[in-house]
Amino acid sequence: MVRIKSPFLRWLLIGLAVAFSIGIAALSIYLVRLDGEVRVRFAGVRWVLPAQVYAAPLELYPGAPISVDVLRHELDRLGYRSSDDLVGPGTYVASGNELKIDTRAFAFWDGPQSEMRIAIRGDGKSLANIRAMGSDQPVDLLRLDPMLIGSVYPSHSGEDRILVKLDEVPPLLPATLMLVEDRNFEHHIGISFRGILRAAMANVRAGHTVQGASTLTQQLIRNLFLSNEQTFKRKITEMFMALLLERHVSKSEILEAYLNEVWLGQDGARAIHGFGLASQFYFNKPLNELQPQEIATLVGIVKGPTVFNPRRYAKRVQERRDLVLKLMAEAGLIRDDELEVAQLQPLGVVRSASGGVERYPAYIDLVRRQLKGLYREEDLNGEGLRIFTTLDPRAQEALEARIVADLPDLEKSRRLPADTLQAAGVVTSVEGGEVLAMVGDRNTRFPGFNRALDSKRPIGSLAKPFVYLTALEQPERYNLQSILQDAAIDLKMPNGQHWAPKNYDRQLHGAVPLYAALAKSYNLPTIQLGLDVGVERVHDTIEAAGFQDPPTLPSMFIGAIDMAPFDVAQMYSTLAASGYLTPLLAIREVQTKDGEPLSRYSFKLKQTLPEGPVYLTTWAMQKVIEFGTARWAVSVLPAGQRFAGKTGTTDDDRDSWFAGFGADRVAVVWVGRDDNKPVGLDGAAGALRIWGRLMRDISARGIDLTLPANIEEAQIDPQSGLRADEGCAGALTIPFIVGTVPEAYADCANARESSPLQWLKDIFK
């Protein structure tokens, strides 16, 4: 035993020993506390899971009105891959008029649908037959997996992810991730001394930091619990936490957590976390369908999603991808021939994030609002909801394309500067009141002001059909042939001012049949009619159609009512549905993450407008297109089919509107300026052009001409308004409420001479 003679040295050693013991004790206490914190915090990790929002699925059946080419386009939009052979779910083979498809399994709101291999034959208009491959059994109905169109709730976080389990991930992905980011992952204890030494040597040789030494475990700790500040204290804490985490959690659990947590890009304010969402975000396909080159791309992005943003730096990312592919081949993860094929492939990143919230911002905005109106707040806070919407991707694409293409043409026609005009549009289904498409800005991806919901503008002559409907509810006084006077009006208002409205063309047209006054959109006969039936009754009709609290002023008759396009769509949907009011809905079903349906507030479907008068009004609105203010639409709508609608124009041509419908679709379009300056476009010259081409593009069906039970038709002489027959040239077939057809015949009618009733009338003239 060595005796230390120097008192100073002896006390120094004692001091050091005490300090060392205190340090060890303090470190032990710190590590015990840190160990408890790591266990509790990791066990309590609950990733923010915004609700996944899906479009309506495409339903395929024999006779479905979709061509093989359009179906192929839909498959491409869903991320299906064209191939020479079916090699798994999400692939298809095209050959002439036949498509072979390996569909994806999907858990729909009404039950799961398994993966199927099917063969479809069709032509340029519809599908002829669908059969199951292998059994040749006919398939009556098949739904393709719906498009993921966005994420909502909870709104407090900017993170988005799709959780995946390790056994659901293609094995090539974690193998490549470990190869590139942490080769010793399966063997180290949370930190890699070999990696630290290798990085240190590389950094010394370079003279600056060129390589890091963080393991996947350390990266996970940093992402979950720590900040990115470059301090010695943070780095030491990270290393200790990584060591402790590896004591309590398996390698597979760490790897699964990393796959779900790693940041892989930015979509505006939304952070893309995890490989599950990144696969959809960059390639528009599920993770299990990724090819080797796509896996290499995602793993390459891990190094720095900002620096290796494939939509901004495609060449840089492709070089990084090819390097990762080379490493994969050298490690034996892929064959040399697979390497050659993979490196020849384009980057393959979709142009825009089709699964992102920016894809259909106006529609997602509507979904958010309706969620709050249909479900309890406490239920919506449950994470991982699955929201099935009514959005029809084909209708949405058509509406967007028309607005983008037609607004520049309208600007040129009026010599307006580019980007002067704005537009909004809504498309709904007649049956069920489903919102199929919505656009709130000419920049259809702009998630800002939603004009379809929030731009309240005067609707002009779109209000007129409800004035005429109110009159036609009194068949003893009015029918479609009733004569209205187009004469000057000068009304003294309650405030003492005078209101002297004019027709749009500044002309007077004398005696006009009721249906023609609507078709030609004459203001003065409409106001006379409204005053006769009463402001309150017209007010009640508009409310019954679905718009609450319209004004009770005569100016309401010609459109002094501020509405958004969605409000107009609600009213016109009630007309299209024969008077049945169905609240327009964008949400079909909401499920919890476990697949259980959420209970919702119910709406009562009811008939709020009488069917007979609605039919008569719709008949008159068909004349708007046949020979009235919207006759231009005949040039683009399907020949031989009838549609109903109404132009709308406001003072000084500030707003251009058109609203109309067929048997299955309702569409509303508004065109104008945000600063409310005149645009020089009436409803026919502006919004109608978009509406007509849109209805053509979505293959809307013409109105069913079957008469309701309480409607009968009669030949009418347009000059006298009396009954006609083959003896009257130019006689019109006009519908009437049963029992209200004029009894007397016009002078031109052959039947007049043989009518006993007419004979008696002639005697007593």
Buried (B, 14 or more C-beta within 10 A) or exposed (E): EEEEEEEEEEEEEEEEEEEEEEEEEEEEEEBEEBBEEBBEBBEEEEBBBBBBBBBBBBEBBBEBEBBBBBBBBBBEBBBBBEBEEBEEBBBBBBEEBEBBBBBBEBEBBEEEBEEBBBBBBBEEEBBBEBBBBEEEEEBEEBBBBBBBBBBBBBEEEBBBBBBBEBEEBBEBBBBBBBBBBBBBBEEBEBBBEEBBEBBEEBBEEEEEEEEBBBBBBBBBBBBBBBEEEEEEEBBEBBBBBBBBBBEEBEBEEBBBBBBBBBBBBBBEEBBBBBBBBBBBBBBBBBBBBBBBBBBBBBBBBBEEBEEBBBBEBEEBBBEBBBEBBBBBBEBEBBEEEBBEBBBEBEBBBBEBBBBBBBBBBBBBBBBBEBBEEBBEEEBBEBBBBBBBBBBBBBBBBBBBBBBBEBBBEBBEEBEBEEEBBBBBBBBBBBEBBBBBBBBBBBBBBEBEBBBBBBBEBBBBBBBBBBBBBBBBBBBEEBBBBBBBBBEEBEEEEEEEEEEEBEBBEEEEBEEBBBBBBBBBBBBBBBBBBBBBBEBEBBBBBBBBBBBEEBEEBBBBBBBBBEBBBBBBBBBBBBBBBBBBBBBBBBBBBBBBBEEEEBEBEEEEEEBBBBBBBBBBBBBBBBBBBBEBBBBBBEEBBBEEBBBBBBBBBBEEBBBBBBBBBBBBBBBBBBBBBEEEEBBBBBBBBBBBBBBBBBBBBBBBBBBEEEEBEBBBEBBBBBBBBBBBBEBBEEBBEBBBBBEBBBEBBBEBBEBBEEBEEBEEEEEEE
